Amino acid sequence: MVVNFHQRTDTTASNAGCNPARSPRSADHGFISASLPTTPSSLTLLLIILGGCLNGYAVRISEALYVPGMATLFLGLSPFDLIVMFAAATLLLEHSSTDGAPDADAGPVTRNHVRIGLPEAIALVCVLIPSSTISWLAVAIYSGYYAVRLTDARRYGLALFAGLALTALWSSVGMKYAGPTITTIEAAMVAAILSVAIDGVAQSGNVVGNPQVFSLIVMAACSTLDGLPKALLGLGAVMWLSGTLRQQPYIASAAALIAIYATANMVRLSTMAVSEEWYQLAHGPVGAGVFDATIVATVFALSLCWSAPDQAVAGNSVSQAEPST
């Protein structure tokens, strides 16, 4: 009995001493464990969100593929779509090592390290529905949900994706209701500009021009308030990439961008309303390319004008700082 007692005690002590970390058996079976990530990995977040973006852009991409001569360089996407997605994806992937995934010396990654919860299941279902509106709504809610929950720099990337989805929803849904009022106001502004140099200019609703020569129908997609939100979002993305994203520089740059964008778009709309020939020039690939290049160059110029060698380093260190755990 004495021998058996000591053998039992030694075995118990040996188990407790050699494997203290294995006492919570739930971690081995994958039921409940504080060591498991509380959020999906950065790659999981990115793949779900990019799937939603691809579904949202599907119609525009498919239409651009059949445009004669490839009238758009980016398959129906604006340059700011690509800039924002690049900056947001960079923010997510750069901080993938701090998203709750196991350390490199913690053994092989198992199914316990890949967490697909209820938010992911709902988002995946919405992404698979062939509807751009539902897909963008899912991206906005899913990105916003984790942007609020996370405390590291990944929340900025998720906020950019949420902003991208909201601008797409504004263009596809919001402009359907606000578009008639907005295009009527912009048509009146075009009429005021044309009246300075052209006689007989008339405006009725969103139709403006000389009825005897040519009349332009100002569409929602060509209005200033349709493209401006995405340009402002792109400005924030570029300022983060250049290390100059802070409140005061962004507000000043946004004010300048609003003025330049509105002026450039009014000039373009007024040019299109002059005649059929001018409409084809300003609205076609040449005019669209010049307009996009002007706005993109303006965004980069406004972002880089705030940069300095020490300022850029400080900007990135502040914006990308993560709380220590």
C-alpha positions, -999 to 999 in steps of 0.1 A, spaced: 0 0 0 28 24 8 45 17 -25 13 21 -44 6 54 -26 40 68 -35 37 56 -71 3 74 -74 17 106 -59 48 106 -81 27 100 -112 4 129 -104 32 152 -95 50 143 -127 20 150 -148 14 183 -131 50 193 -133 58 182 -169 26 194 -185 12 224 -166 -1 240 -197 -21 210 -208 -43 209 -177 -72 228 -194 -81 199 -216 -107 220 -235 -79 236 -255 -68 202 -269 -104 194 -280 -111 228 -294 -143 236 -273 -135 266 -252 -101 282 -249 -88 316 -243 -58 309 -266 -80 307 -296 -84 339 -317 -115 360 -309 -116 374 -344 -109 358 -378 -74 360 -392 -65 390 -414 -65 367 -444 -100 355 -437 -113 390 -433 -96 401 -465 -109 372 -486 -145 377 -475 -144 414 -481 -127 411 -515 -153 385 -524 -180 410 -516 -162 438 -536 -159 415 -566 -196 407 -565 -204 443 -562 -182 452 -592 -194 423 -613 -218 442 -634 -195 471 -640 -166 448 -650 -188 427 -673 -201 458 -690 -166 472 -695 -154 440 -711 -177 446 -740 -170 483 -746 -154 487 -780 -118 497 -777 -118 492 -739 -130 527 -733 -119 524 -696 -85 514 -685 -95 498 -652 -125 476 -664 -152 500 -651 -135 507 -618 -123 542 -609 -87 547 -599 -98 555 -564 -115 521 -561 -81 505 -567 -62 529 -545 -86 524 -515 -86 486 -519 -48 485 -521 -44 507 -489 -70 487 -470 -55 454 -480 -20 466 -470 -33 476 -436 -49 442 -430 -20 421 -442 8 441 -426 -7 433 -392 -16 397 -398 9 386 -372 -10 402 -344 -45 390 -352 -46 362 -327 -31 335 -348 -7 311 -332 30 319 -329 55 303 -352 67 279 -324 33 269 -313 30 239 -336 11 234 -368 -21 254 -375 -52 233 -370 -89 239 -377 -91 253 -341 -71 284 -353 -95 291 -382 -125 308 -366 -156 311 -388 -183 326 -366 -218 338 -372 -207 372 -388 -186 353 -413 -214 329 -422 -239 357 -427 -213 377 -448 -205 347 -470 -242 341 -477 -247 377 -486 -216 378 -508 -228 347 -527 -262 364 -536 -260 378 -571 -269 413 -561 -244 442 -559 -265 461 -535 -268 432 -510 -231 425 -514 -220 461 -507 -243 462 -477 -227 431 -464 -192 445 -469 -202 477 -452 -217 460 -421 -191 433 -419 -161 457 -422 -177 482 -398 -184 455 -373 -148 444 -370 -135 480 -374 -154 488 -341 -142 457 -323 -106 457 -332 -81 480 -315 -50 476 -337 -42 493 -370 -63 468 -389 -94 488 -380 -82 515 -404 -81 491 -433 -116 478 -424 -128 514 -421 -116 520 -456 -134 490 -469 -166 501 -451 -162 535 -467 -157 520 -501 -189 500 -497 -208 531 -485 -197 552 -515 -209 524 -538 -242 522 -520 -245 560 -523 -240 558 -561 -263 528 -567 -291 535 -542 -288 570 -527 -284 587 -561 -316 571 -573 -335 592 -548 -313 623 -545 -302 622 -582 -331 642 -597 -326 671 -574 -288 671 -577 -288 668 -615 -313 696 -617 -291 719 -596 -260 711 -616 -279 716 -649 -288 751 -637 -252 758 -629 -242 746 -664 -268 768 -679 -254 798 -660 -219 791 -673 -229 785 -709 -250 817 -709 -219 837 -706 -206 826 -741 -236 811 -759 -270 826 -767 -303 808 -765 -293 785 -736 -323 769 -718 -326 746 -689 -355 723 -679 -349 699 -651 -317 681 -658 -317 690 -695 -296 720 -705 -282 735 -737 -293 753 -768 -324 734 -781 -316 745 -817 -281 731 -815 -276 705 -788 -290 696 -753 -273 677 -726 -290 654 -701 -271 656 -669 -271 620 -655 -265 611 -619 -233 592 -628 -218 624 -642 -228 646 -613 -202 660 -588 -218 644 -558 -216 610 -573 -178 608 -577 -167 632 -550 -172 609 -520 -150 583 -535 -124 609 -543 -124 620 -507 -120 584 -495 -91 580 -520 -75 611 -505 -75 595 -471 -60 563 -485 -32 582 -503 -25 603 -473 -21 572 -452 2 556 -478 23 588 -478 24 591 -440 6 624 -438 -29 613 -426 -38 636 -397 -69 655 -390 -59 691 -399 -40 682 -431 -69 660 -442 -95 687 -436 -75 713 -455 -68 689 -484 -104 677 -485 -116 713 -488 -92 720 -517 -102 687 -534 -139 696 -532 -133 729 -548 -111 715 -576 -134 685 -582 -165 706 -585 -148 732 -608 -133 705 -630 -167 687 -633 -186 718 -641 -161 726 -669 -165 691 -682 -203 692 -681 -204 726 -697 -181 714 -725 -204 684 -731 -234 707 -734 -219 729 -763 -224 705 -792 -224 669 -803 -188 670 -812 -177 685 -779 -199 660 -761 -181 631 -778 -147 646 -769 -154 654 -732 -175 623 -725 -155 598 -744 -123 580 -735 -101 611 -739 -123 634 -718 -128 608 -691 -91 600 -690 -81 636 -687 -107 642 -660 -96 611 -640 -59 619 -644 -65 655 -632 -83 644 -601 -58 616 -593 -29 640 -597 -47 665 -575 -51 639 -548 -15 629 -549 -3 665 -549 -25 674 -519 -12 644 -500 25 649 -508 25 686 -501 22 679 -464 50 654 -463 84 660 -449 111 634 -440 105 635 -403 67 642 -407 62 612 -429 79 589 -404 60 603 -375 27 600 -394 32 563 -401 44 556 -366 13 572 -351 -13 558 -375 1 523 -375 9 521 -338 -6 491 -321 -13 486 -284 11 462 -267 -4 430 -254 
